[in-house]
Structure formats: structure tokens, C-alpha cells
Amino acid sequence: MTKTLTARLNHPLSIGGKPVANRLWLAPMAGLGHVAYREVLDDFGGCGLMFTEMCSARAVPTENRKVSPVFSWRKAELPRLVCQIAGATPDELIPAARRVEDEGFSASTSTWAAPCPVSSTKSGRGTAQGTTGRIGRSGSRT
Ligand SMILES: Cc1cc2nc3c(=O)[nH]c(=O)nc-3n(C[C@H](O)[C@H](O)[C@H](O)COP(=O)(O)O)c2cc1C
């Protein structure tokens, strides 16, 4: 018998040994996936997995989550929350990933931003897109 879409979406899965309750996920969306939006989604029944805003690897190790617009969460969502971190080098990304792990996030995902001319972004870093687009700009926020 063909499964209904609802049954398919509600079917749990395991990623890297971690259980994910269902297959309805919030895609990573810089500028949209903030903590308030994720709370609204939870009020509608929630997602099996969600992604934070893009967080600067430079900022994450010392970031105050009470005031950060991007590195911010509700404790209840942590087991279903993946933190997006953007950085250019292992020296930046490793301490950020450690903090993400210590805080109890489900996982982290990293964006490697290649160096580019200082005139392209304020911090002198960004992806190829970042030289002309906004994803690299948010990724290079410090
Ligand atoms: C406004 C917007 C912001 C996005 N921000 C991110 C992001 O921060 N990180 C990321 O990995 N993908 C980002 N994406 C890509 C989406 O997560 C998704 O992969 C893309 O929209 C393709 O999904 P679709 O195949 O369901 O259309 C963004 C997409 C949009 C439209």
C-alpha cells in the first residue's frame, strides 16, 4: 500500500547515529531562521531538524546568546537544532565547533569562506558569492 505523505514525513530516521523524529525540516536560511521564527514553527507542530542563522566562527566562542540575533536558541530545541558556522580557517572553526558541541546542539555545519579582497567585504573574507551577494556577507559577519 502506498504511504501517505504525512506517514512518510512522520517516519523517523537516523543521521550519524542520532535519531531524527521526522522528515519535515526547516532548511538553513540566513536572515529567516532565527529563534523567534523557530518558536512559531514549534507552535505549529515543529520540525524534526532545524538550522540556526549563519553564525560567525570568530564570534561563536565568546558570543553572548542572550543578545546575539543569530547565535541564540531555546533549550528545548537544542536536540533538534544544527548550528551553522561560517569561517575561513581551522583555527577559527575548531573553537566555534567546540562551543557548539558544549552547548548541546544536535550538530554543527560549517561554511568555509575563501579569502577575497578587503574591498569586497568589511572583514576581507567571503565566499565567491560573497563578493557580489548577501550570503557571503552574512557569513563573514563578526
Ligand atoms: C533566503 C534564503 C537563505 C538561505 N540561507 C542558507 C544558509 O544560511 N545556509 C545554507 O546552507 N543554505 C541556505 N539557503 C539554501 C536553502 O537552505 C535551500 O538549500 C535552498 O533554498 C534549496 O532548497 P529547495 O531545493 O527546497 O528549494 C538559503 C535559501 C534562501 C532562499
The ligand as a Tripos MOL2 file, in Angstrom:
@<TRIPOS>MOLECULE
LIG
   31    33     1     0     0
SMALL
NO_CHARGES

@<TRIPOS>ATOM
      1 C1         16.6240   33.2950    1.8720 C.3       1 LIG1
      2 C2         17.4710   32.0420    1.8470 C.ar      1 LIG1
      3 C3         18.5150   31.9090    2.7410 C.ar      1 LIG1
      4 C4         19.3080   30.7570    2.7290 C.ar      1 LIG1
      5 N1         20.3130   30.6340    3.6230 N.ar      1 LIG1
      6 C5         21.0520   29.4900    3.6470 C.ar      1 LIG1
      7 C6         22.0510   29.3080    4.6420 C.ar      1 LIG1
      8 O1         22.2760   30.1540    5.5000 O.2       1 LIG1
      9 N2         22.7640   28.1530    4.6220 N.ar      1 LIG1
     10 C7         22.5450   27.1720    3.6830 C.ar      1 LIG1
     11 O2         23.2260   26.1380    3.7410 O.2       1 LIG1
     12 N3         21.5820   27.3110    2.7600 N.ar      1 LIG1
     13 C8         20.8410   28.4390    2.7180 C.ar      1 LIG1
     14 N4         19.8460   28.5830    1.7940 N.ar      1 LIG1
     15 C9         19.5740   27.4610    0.8910 C.3       1 LIG1
     16 C10        18.3540   26.6750    1.4000 C.3       1 LIG1
     17 O3         18.6090   26.1100    2.6840 O.3       1 LIG1
     18 C11        17.9980   25.5240    0.4480 C.3       1 LIG1
     19 O4         19.0690   24.6220    0.3440 O.3       1 LIG1
     20 C12        17.6970   26.0450   -0.9170 C.3       1 LIG1
     21 O5         16.6930   27.0280   -0.8080 O.3       1 LIG1
     22 C13        17.2030   24.9060   -1.8420 C.3       1 LIG1
     23 O6         16.0940   24.2980   -1.2870 O.3       1 LIG1
     24 P1         14.9770   23.6750   -2.2050 P.3       1 LIG1
     25 O7         15.6790   22.6610   -3.0650 O.co2     1 LIG1
     26 O8         13.9950   23.0400   -1.2690 O.co2     1 LIG1
     27 O9         14.4250   24.8200   -2.9790 O.co2     1 LIG1
     28 C14        19.0440   29.7220    1.7860 C.ar      1 LIG1
     29 C15        17.9860   29.8720    0.8990 C.ar      1 LIG1
     30 C16        17.2150   31.0050    0.9220 C.ar      1 LIG1
     31 C17        16.0790   31.1100   -0.0630 C.3       1 LIG1
@<TRIPOS>BOND
     1     1     2 1
     2     2     3 ar
     3     2    30 ar
     4     3     4 ar
     5     4     5 ar
     6     4    28 ar
     7     5     6 ar
     8     6     7 ar
     9     6    13 1
    10     7     8 2
    11     7     9 ar
    12     9    10 ar
    13    10    11 2
    14    10    12 ar
    15    12    13 ar
    16    13    14 ar
    17    14    15 1
    18    14    28 ar
    19    15    16 1
    20    16    17 1
    21    16    18 1
    22    18    19 1
    23    18    20 1
    24    20    21 1
    25    20    22 1
    26    22    23 1
    27    23    24 1
    28    24    25 2
    29    24    26 1
    30    24    27 1
    31    28    29 ar
    32    29    30 ar
    33    30    31 1
@<TRIPOS>SUBSTRUCTURE
     1 LIG1         1 GROUP 0 **** ****
